[in-house]
Amino acid sequence: MTQQQATPDYIRFVALGDSATYGLGDRVGGECRGWARLLADAIGETHHVSFCNLAKPGAGVPDVRREQLADAVAHQPVIASLVVGLNDVMKSTWEPIRIREELLECAAALAATGAVIITVRFHDHGQVLGLPRWLARPMARRIAVLNEIYDEVHARFGLIRVDLDSDPMTARREFWSADRLHPSELGHRHLARLAARELNTEGLAFGPPSRQCGQPVATRRETARILAKEGGPWIARRVRDLGPWAARRGVHRVRDRITGKPAAAMLAP
């Protein structure tokens, strides 16, 4: 790591993103902690750390660029995490061309500070949620496009990535909190450990966060209550939001097969 703005034992770490980086699913003492905080604490065992978590629940790529990026750059980070995009994928307003432009803009601004940037390759979250096939398939295609965008960001800026797409842990129930939308404490710890391994490879020496969870696992009754209160309504909103779009896409695909017209490009809405 060759940052000019800090000595090797003083690490400025800024986290940008949405609810996963904010820490939902890993609540300690009434407050959210999350993988980025766990990672910062682990680095802090052997280095001085200034940690700034700018992530907000519900944020999409445009929100990160508009509301988080300037503060992140002002923090002059040695490490910056940029993990965002799933909220954009799950909306009818999905605009992959705009998402690409704004992710590239965010990465360029962070790279200009000399920061080591952490991003991800996303898993197929439709499988985790158990969405119906007619909705899961278009979501999977969108996530594939989002990963292609992150591939381009990686190729341009040489950042490091946590590959959730190939990680078998993302398919395990215990990786997820009761709402099945956010990582559990175990999931957050796993993410932090994966990021720590990548940073170790980059030359930053510190021990990884512990695998040991300290919070009680939700009972079946608590899980059912959380699913009814949060997971069910969220899925219902996504069905209302994406249902008409998915239906139109289905009609178009059938028409294209009948007429022999080439399928729409992956970057199409």
Summary of the structure (lengths in Angstrom):
residues: 269
radius of gyration: 19.1
end to end distance: 39.0
largest distance: 63.7
contacts: 884
relative contact order: 0.14
helix: 53%
strand: 13%
